[in-house]
């Protein structure tokens, strides 16, 4: 029978896209950033990413096995969580850091709330914040590009043995000026200190372009997020109004990674077009406030998590009215 003649319950609009296909597209889109991380930081980038991914997949498998639930590790969602968490880690953290983080992301943030689609915040970001609060020294020790390319054994050694380097956002926070910053080109290609997957804007934009081509994401949230950060950090500059080095805020830190790959997460972001723009603007305002006036040089993770929590309210007040419905009658 022709599927067009089937009478079923809603939704009536159907798509050939499956969860597995969407998640695989995200994995493919993250590969350029992984390659860039390996080029900049050496084998440690690959080692820590593999540990994170394997831990995430294994955690999901064991929990579903113990609960006698359908095994869903073949939908690639745990792989995406593991990769995103690894991308938010410095390349010198101990090997058990991504393992603990992946367990927290899957077991606590995802599975405790019912699995894929039921988590109310992004699992990878929640795990990153958990790790940052628990082991702040390891999570904020950055290496000079190339310093961790001596091999896996050295790459996952203690952070105190690594060559340290301040990130561009650290320099902006302390010095308040762009005079000591690396060139914008170095930040664009990723030849700077930082986490494994957020340093190369070029690699992330290549992956984002692939997701846009595949129709997995749209530009509403990413553009409104990035534009808001750029505007606010330009207006409230360190040397007076409209003097801020906004391009350093756009290319530095996890803004591009967060805007394209985490603020667009389906379960934790608004579904309405207006809501997606509100999501991006809200993330941008919170990120800028934390960066400019907070005690921490970065703010992307916290801003996305906070906006995740108000996503149901955003959807509630931006959802268009169903055709044919009428408002409640007032009682005299």
N, C-alpha and C positions, 0 to 999 in steps of 0.2 A: 504494500500500500504506500502511496506517496505520502511522505511526511508532512507535506503542506495541507493534507486533508485530515490529519489527526486532531481530534478534539481532546485537549488536556487542560489541566489546571495551569494557571500562570506560573512563570512568565511565558509569554507567547513568542517573544523575540528570542531566537536561538542563535548560537554562534558555534563555529567550529573550534574556537579556542578552548583548550582544556587547561586545567591547573598545571599539569605536567609540562605543557608546551610553554605556558607563560613563565613558569619558574626556570625552565631550561633557557629561555630567551634572556632572563636576568643573569643566569650563570655565564652565558656567552658574552653578555654585555660587560661583565665584570672582569673578563679575562685580560683585556688590554691594561687595566689598572694593575692586575696581578703581575703581568709581564714587566710593566714599568717598575713595580716595587722590587722585583727580582734584579732588574738592571741597576737600580739605585742602591739597594741594600744587600744584594747578594742572595745566597741560598736560604738565608734565615726567613725571608719573606715567604718562600714556598713551604718551608718546613712548618712554620707556625700556622700557615693557612691550612695545610693538610691535617695537622693536629686538631685545629678548630672544627673543620668539616667532619672529620671522622668521629670526633667526640659528639657533635650535634646529631649526626645520623645514628650513632650507636645508642645515645640516650633516648632518642625517640623510639627506636626499635625495642629496647628493653622495656620501656614504660608501656608501650602498646601490647607487648607480649605478656607482661605481668597482669595487665587489665583485661586480657582476652579481647582486645579490640583489633579491628582491621589494621594490618601493617601498611603504613602509608609513606614509607621512606622513599618509594620510587617516584613521588611527586616532586622531588627536588627542593621542596620548601626548606628542609633542614640543611641542605647543602647551601642554599642562599643565606640562611641565618649564620652558618659557620663562616662563610666567606666574608659577609659584612662585618661580623665581629672581629675577624682577623684583620680586616682593613682598618679597624679602629684601634689597633694595638701598635705600640712601638716595636721595631724589629729586634730589640734586645731583651724582651721579657722572658722569664723562665718558661720552659715548655709546658708547665702545668697551668699557667695563667689562662691560655685559650681553652684548655680542657675544662677548668672550673667554670669559666665564662660560658662555654657552650652548654654545659650541664644546667646552669642557672637559666639560660635563655630558653632552653627547650622544656626542662622539667618544671620550672616555676612559672615563667611568664607565658609559655605556650600551652603546655599540657594541663596544667592546673585549672585553666579556664576553658578547657574543652577541645583543645587542638586548633589546627589551622582554621582561621576565619573567626575564632572566638576570642582571641587575645585582644585586649583593649589598648596595649601599647606595643611598639616595635620591640621584638625580643632581643635583637642584636644591640640596640641602643640601651635597653634596660640592663643588659648584661655588662655593657661597657661602663655605665654609671656605677653599677655594683662593684666592678673591679676597681674603678677609680677611687671609690670610697674605702675599699678594703686594702688595696696595695697602691697607695698614691705615688710612692717613689718609683716603682717599676713602671707605672702607667704614665709617668711624666718625665722619663729620662729619654732624651732624644739623641740619636747618633748622627755624626757627620756622614753624608752619603759616601758609600764605599767602605766605611769603617767596619761593617759587619759582613763583609764578603769573604772572610777567611775560612768559612766552612760552617757546617751545621753545629758542630760541637762548640765553637766559639760564639756562634750567633745566639744560642739559647743559654749562654752563661749569665752570671749575675750582672745586673745593670751597672754595678759599680766598676766593672772591668771594661766598660765600653767608653769610646771617645764620645763625649757629650757635646751637644750643640743646641743653642736656643733656636726655637722656631720663629718664623717671622712675626707671628702673633705675640710671642713672648717678648720680642724686641719692641714691638709697638706698645705693649702694655707697660714696659719698664721705662723705655726712652721717650715714648710718645711722639716719635718722629720717624720718618722713613729714610733718614740719612744713613743709618747703619744696616739697612735691609738689603737682602740680595736683589738682583735685578728681577724685573717682572718676567723676563724670559726664563730665568732659572726656575721661578715659581711655576710658570706655565708648563714647562716640560717635566718638573718634579725633581730637580737637582738641589733639594733642600732637605733639612731635617724634618721629621714628622712621623706620622704613622705609616703603616705599610701601604695602604691603598688610597690615601687622600692627598698625597703630595703632588701627583702629576695631573694637573687640570686637563691637559691634552688627552691623556688616556681615558679619563673619566668622560670627557665630552664625546669621544669616539664611541664609547659604550652607550652613552645617552642617545646619541644619534641613531644607533641601532634599535634601541627600545622605541624611539619615536617612529622609525620606519616600520617596525613591526606592529605599531599601534598598541603597545603595552602601556605606555604612559602618554600624557599630553603635557603641554607647556604651561598650563594654568598655574599650578602650584610651584614648579621650579622657577619660572620667570618672576612671579610675584615675590617669591622668597628672596631670590638673588637681587632683584631690583630694590626691594625694601632695605636690605642690608647695605647695598651700595649707596642709596640715597641718604640713609641716616648716618652712615659713617663718613659721608662727604660733608653733610651739613654740620655735624658736631665734631669738627676737627680739633686737634690738639693746640693749634695756633689761632683759634678763632672760628667763627662761623664760616662754613663753606670752604674749609681748608683741609678736610680729612683725606688721607690717602686711601680712597675707597677701593681702588683696584687691588691693593694688598689685602684688604679684608675679603674681597671676592675670591682671589686666588689662594689665600692662605687658609689654613685649617681645613675643616671638613665641610665647608659650605656647599661646594659642588657635589660632593659625594652624598651629603644629606639631602640636598634639594632634589636630585634626580633619582636617587636609589632608595631613600628611606622615608622622606616626607610623602612620597607617592605610594607607599605601601597600601595595598587594597583594603585589608581589614581595619586599618587604623587611621584612614584618611577619609574626608567627606566624599560623597558620591555625586553631589550636585555641582554644576559648573561654578556657581557663585560661592558655594562652600569651599571649593578647592582654591579659589582666589583668596578667600578669607584665611584659609589654612596657611597659604604661603605668606601673606602679609603678617599674620600673627607670629609665625615662626621667625620672620625677618625682624620684627620689632623686638621680640624677646632675645634673639641672638645679639642684636645690636646693643641692647641695654646691658646684657651681661658683659659683652666685650668692652664697651666704653666705660661703664661705671661699676661693674661688678669686680669681685676679687679674683676672677678666673679669666684667663685670656681667650678662652673658647666658650661658645655657648650653643652650638648647633644641636648637640645631643639633648641638652636640657630643654631647649625650645621645642623640638619635635615631640618629645615625651609629654610636655605640658599641653601642647595642642592636640596630641592624641587623646588626652583625657576629656577634652571638650568637643571632640568630633561628633558625638551623638547630639549635643545641643546645636552645633552648627547645622547638621543635617535636618534637625527638627524645625529650625526656623528658616531654612532656605529651600525646603522641599516644596515644589510647586503643588498647587491644589489639584486634586483629582477632578477630571472633567465631569461635570454634572452634579457635583456636591454643592451643598448650600451651608451657610453658616448657621450656628445654633440660634434659635429664636429667642429673643429677649422676653422675659416674663415681666409683665407690667406689675 
